Amino acid sequence: MANLNKVMLMGNLTRDPELSFLPSQTALCKLGLAVNRNWTSQDGQKKEETTFVDCTAFGKQAEVIAKYLKKGRPVYLEGRLKLDQWEAQDGSKRSKLHVIIEGFQFIDSRPAGSASAGGEGEPAAENAGGYAPRPAARPPVRPVARPGAQAPMPDSDPPAPEDDGPPAIKEDDIPF
């Protein structure tokens, strides 16, 4: 039987990331994430629910997260669930689910005119969002005839597909 343990979250940090190092000198970063869900109930009332998730990153990812993210900043995280179990001082058994971060992406960027853009380790606004600029459109490539090969038949070029970005997703389309 196949198994899958994959988590994708987007939310805001509830506290500044806490960077520490394991005895092996591997970086460890702990952070809290608040994920909001808004919906309209059957009686037409607007509702909101917030889920708080503890997350942990290791290695270079932990160092980058601790350097660039602060409380309140939005972030997209991918990872896996991990269950920690322990016995409390009163003898009761405790357990807690948290997310081990395997990848992340900055969501916002600082405005270009702000004092923090590019300063004190902050990435410049155009690079902070985690996205590269869209490449310029190139003209279509025409095949070149090789010596001794039959020349291609002239015909009209197929229409180029239009890339208007991802389709719009309504909140009602999300199954959870």
C-alpha positions as CSV (number, residue, x, y, z in Angstrom):
1,M,0.0,0.0,0.0
2,A,1.3,3.5,-0.9
3,N,1.8,6.2,1.7
4,L,1.7,9.9,1.4
5,N,2.5,12.5,4.1
6,K,2.4,16.0,2.4
7,V,1.3,19.3,3.9
8,M,0.9,22.6,2.1
9,L,0.2,25.7,4.2
10,M,0.0,29.4,3.6
11,G,-0.4,31.8,6.4
12,N,1.3,34.4,8.6
13,L,4.0,33.9,11.2
14,T,2.7,34.2,14.8
15,R,6.1,34.9,16.3
16,D,9.7,35.6,15.1
17,P,11.5,32.4,14.0
18,E,13.7,30.9,16.7
19,L,17.1,29.7,15.3
20,S,19.2,27.3,17.3
21,F,21.8,24.6,16.4
22,L,21.9,20.9,17.1
23,P,25.1,19.4,18.6
24,S,26.0,18.4,15.0
25,Q,26.0,22.1,14.1
26,T,22.8,21.6,12.0
27,A,20.6,24.7,12.1
28,L,17.1,24.3,13.5
29,C,14.4,26.9,13.2
30,K,11.1,26.8,15.0
31,L,8.2,29.0,14.0
32,G,4.4,29.3,14.4
33,L,2.0,29.8,11.5
34,A,-1.6,31.1,11.6
35,V,-3.8,29.8,8.8
36,N,-7.1,31.5,8.3
37,R,-10.2,30.1,6.7
38,N,-13.2,32.3,5.8
39,W,-16.5,31.0,4.7
40,T,-20.2,31.8,4.6
41,S,-22.5,29.6,6.6
42,Q,-25.8,28.2,5.3
43,D,-27.7,31.0,7.1
44,G,-25.5,33.6,5.2
45,Q,-23.3,34.6,8.1
46,K,-19.6,35.3,7.4
47,K,-17.4,33.0,9.5
48,E,-13.7,32.8,10.2
49,E,-11.5,30.1,11.7
50,T,-7.8,30.3,12.5
51,T,-5.6,27.2,12.9
52,F,-2.2,27.6,14.6
53,V,0.5,25.3,13.4
54,D,4.0,24.7,14.9
55,C,6.6,24.2,12.2
56,T,10.3,23.2,12.2
57,A,13.0,23.7,9.5
58,F,16.5,22.3,9.4
59,G,19.8,23.2,7.7
60,K,20.1,26.1,5.2
61,Q,16.3,26.5,5.0
62,A,16.3,27.1,8.8
63,E,19.0,29.8,8.4
64,V,17.2,31.6,5.5
65,I,13.8,31.5,7.3
66,A,15.3,33.0,10.5
67,K,17.2,35.7,8.5
68,Y,14.3,37.0,6.3
69,L,11.0,36.2,8.1
70,K,9.6,38.0,11.0
71,K,6.3,37.9,13.0
72,G,3.3,38.8,10.8
73,R,5.0,38.0,7.4
74,P,3.1,35.7,5.1
75,V,4.8,32.5,3.9
76,Y,4.0,29.4,1.9
77,L,5.3,26.1,3.4
78,E,5.5,22.5,2.1
79,G,6.4,19.7,4.4
80,R,5.3,16.6,6.3
81,L,3.4,15.9,9.5
82,K,5.4,14.5,12.5
83,L,3.9,13.3,15.7
84,D,5.8,13.9,18.9
85,Q,4.9,11.9,22.0
86,W,6.2,12.4,25.5
87,E,5.3,11.9,29.2
88,A,4.5,15.0,31.2
89,Q,5.9,15.7,34.7
90,D,2.5,14.6,36.1
91,G,2.9,11.2,34.4
92,S,0.2,11.8,31.7
93,K,1.0,11.0,28.1
94,R,1.1,13.9,25.7
95,S,1.3,14.2,22.0
96,K,1.5,16.9,19.4
97,L,1.5,17.2,15.6
98,H,3.8,19.6,13.9
99,V,5.1,20.2,10.4
100,I,8.7,19.5,9.3
101,I,9.4,22.1,6.5
102,E,10.7,20.6,3.3
103,G,10.3,23.7,1.2
104,F,9.0,27.3,1.4
105,Q,8.4,30.4,-0.6
106,F,8.2,34.1,0.4
107,I,4.8,35.5,-0.3
108,D,5.1,39.3,0.0
109,S,7.9,41.7,-0.8
110,R,8.9,44.9,0.8
111,P,8.1,48.1,-1.2
112,A,11.0,49.3,-3.2
113,G,11.0,52.7,-1.4
114,S,11.0,51.3,2.1
115,A,14.0,51.6,4.3
116,S,14.2,47.8,4.8
117,A,14.3,46.9,1.1
118,G,17.7,45.4,0.5
119,G,19.0,46.5,3.8
120,E,19.9,44.5,6.9
121,G,19.8,41.2,5.0
122,E,16.4,41.8,3.5
123,P,16.2,40.8,-0.1
124,A,15.4,43.5,-2.7
125,A,11.7,43.9,-3.4
126,E,11.9,42.4,-6.9
127,N,13.5,39.2,-5.5
128,A,11.8,38.9,-2.2
129,G,8.6,37.3,-3.5
130,G,10.3,34.1,-4.5
131,Y,9.4,34.5,-8.1
132,A,11.6,35.2,-11.1
133,P,10.4,37.7,-13.6
134,R,8.5,36.2,-16.6
135,P,10.8,35.7,-19.6
136,A,10.0,37.8,-22.7
137,A,8.1,36.1,-25.4
138,R,10.3,34.7,-28.2
139,P,9.4,34.4,-31.9
140,P,8.6,30.9,-33.1
141,V,11.5,28.8,-34.3
142,R,11.5,27.8,-37.9
143,P,13.0,24.5,-38.9
144,V,16.2,24.7,-41.0
145,A,16.5,22.3,-44.0
146,R,19.6,20.1,-43.9
147,P,21.6,19.4,-47.1
148,G,20.0,16.5,-48.9
149,A,16.7,16.8,-46.9
150,Q,13.4,17.7,-48.4
151,A,12.4,21.2,-47.6
152,P,9.4,21.5,-45.3
153,M,6.1,22.4,-46.9
154,P,5.1,26.1,-46.3
155,D,2.1,26.4,-44.1
156,S,0.7,28.8,-41.7
157,D,2.1,28.8,-38.2
158,P,-0.2,27.3,-35.5
159,P,-1.6,29.9,-33.1
160,A,0.6,30.5,-30.1
161,P,-1.1,29.4,-26.8
162,E,-2.1,32.4,-24.7
163,D,-0.6,32.4,-21.2
164,D,-2.9,34.4,-19.0
165,G,-1.6,32.8,-15.8
166,P,-3.4,30.3,-13.6
167,P,-7.2,30.1,-13.7
168,A,-9.1,32.0,-11.0
169,I,-10.0,29.9,-8.0
170,K,-13.0,30.8,-6.0
171,E,-13.0,30.0,-2.3
172,D,-16.1,27.8,-2.8
173,D,-14.1,25.6,-5.1
174,I,-11.7,24.5,-2.4
175,P,-12.9,21.2,-0.9
176,F,-11.7,21.9,2.7
